[in-house]
Amino acid sequence: KQLYSDIASKRAMYELYQRQAAIRELQRNKAAVVIQKITRGILARSRYVRTKQEANLTRVVVLVQSYYRRHLAIMKFYSVIRDNALKERFHAARRQRGNILRFFGFKSRKTQARLAIVLKALGID
């Protein structure tokens, strides 16, 4: 009888040890899940902040590029206007010179061209 009671007590102790080991394993798993949860939260927050900063940087870069392109377009527009005005002044001066030369009797462009060289040399252009 004693042998059976020793075996039964050892079996009970072994089963108790097994239950305690299972409880410890569950506690370790729960602790690991908590650690992973906290770590993933920290990483997700830092990733979110970095993504937000990159989005803001991209938005600012696009804004600067648009302002720069606008500035270039305006400068090109004013350049075209200046070139057109310069051409118009040149043609108006040529028309005026032709009218004056025709008034003095130089009807053909060939004679006007010769006289224009003389006038240019005198600085009267």
C-alpha positions in Angstrom: 0.0 0.0 0.0 2.7 2.4 0.8 4.2 1.9 -2.6 1.0 2.8 -4.2 0.7 5.9 -2.1 4.3 6.9 -2.9 3.6 6.5 -6.6 0.3 8.4 -6.3 2.0 11.3 -4.4 4.8 11.4 -6.9 2.3 11.4 -9.7 0.4 14.3 -8.1 3.6 16.3 -7.6 4.5 15.6 -11.3 1.0 16.7 -12.5 1.3 19.9 -10.2 4.7 20.6 -11.8 3.3 20.1 -15.3 0.4 22.5 -14.5 2.8 25.1 -13.1 5.1 24.7 -16.1 2.0 25.3 -18.4 1.0 28.3 -16.4 4.6 29.7 -16.6 4.6 29.1 -20.4 1.2 31.0 -20.7 2.6 33.9 -18.7 5.8 34.0 -20.8 3.6 34.0 -24.0 1.4 36.8 -22.6 4.5 38.8 -21.6 6.0 38.3 -25.1 2.7 39.4 -26.7 2.7 42.6 -24.6 6.3 43.3 -25.4 5.6 42.8 -29.1 2.5 44.9 -29.0 4.4 47.8 -27.3 7.3 47.5 -29.7 5.1 47.4 -32.8 3.2 50.5 -31.5 6.5 52.4 -31.1 7.7 51.4 -34.6 4.3 52.2 -36.1 4.3 55.7 -34.5 7.8 56.4 -35.7 7.0 55.1 -39.2 3.8 57.3 -39.2 5.8 60.4 -38.2 8.5 59.7 -40.8 5.8 59.2 -43.5 4.0 62.4 -42.5 7.3 64.3 -42.7 8.0 62.9 -46.1 4.5 63.9 -47.3 5.0 67.4 -45.9 8.4 67.6 -47.6 7.0 66.4 -50.9 4.2 69.0 -50.6 6.7 71.7 -50.0 8.9 70.6 -52.8 6.0 70.6 -55.2 5.0 74.0 -54.0 8.5 75.5 -54.5 8.7 73.9 -58.0 5.3 75.3 -59.0 6.3 78.8 -57.8 9.7 78.5 -59.7 8.0 77.3 -62.9 5.5 80.1 -62.6 8.3 82.6 -62.2 10.1 81.2 -65.3 6.9 81.3 -67.3 6.3 85.0 -66.3 9.9 85.9 -67.2 9.5 84.2 -70.6 6.3 86.0 -71.2 7.9 89.4 -70.4 10.8 88.5 -72.6 8.5 87.7 -75.5 6.7 91.0 -74.9 10.0 92.9 -74.8 11.2 91.2 -78.0 7.9 92.1 -79.8 8.1 95.7 -78.6 11.7 95.9 -79.8 10.8 94.5 -83.2 7.8 96.9 -83.5 10.0 99.9 -82.6 12.6 98.8 -85.2 10.0 98.4 -87.9 8.4 101.7 -87.0 11.7 103.4 -87.2 12.4 101.8 -90.6 8.9 102.9 -91.9 9.5 106.4 -90.7 12.9 106.5 -92.3 11.4 105.2 -95.6 8.6 107.8 -95.5 11.1 110.6 -94.9 13.4 109.3 -97.7 10.4 109.0 -100.1 9.4 112.5 -99.2 12.8 113.7 -100.3 12.4 111.8 -103.6 14.3 108.6 -102.9 11.6 106.2 -104.2 13.4 102.9 -104.7 14.7 100.8 -101.9 18.1 100.5 -103.6 18.7 104.3 -103.4 17.2 104.4 -99.9 19.7 101.7 -98.8 22.6 103.7 -100.1 21.4 106.8 -98.4 20.8 104.8 -95.2 24.5 103.9 -95.1 25.4 107.5 -95.4 22.9 108.6 -92.7 24.1 105.9 -90.4 27.7 107.0 -90.8 26.6 110.5 -89.9 24.8 109.2 -86.9 21.3 110.3 -88.1 19.9 106.8 -88.5 
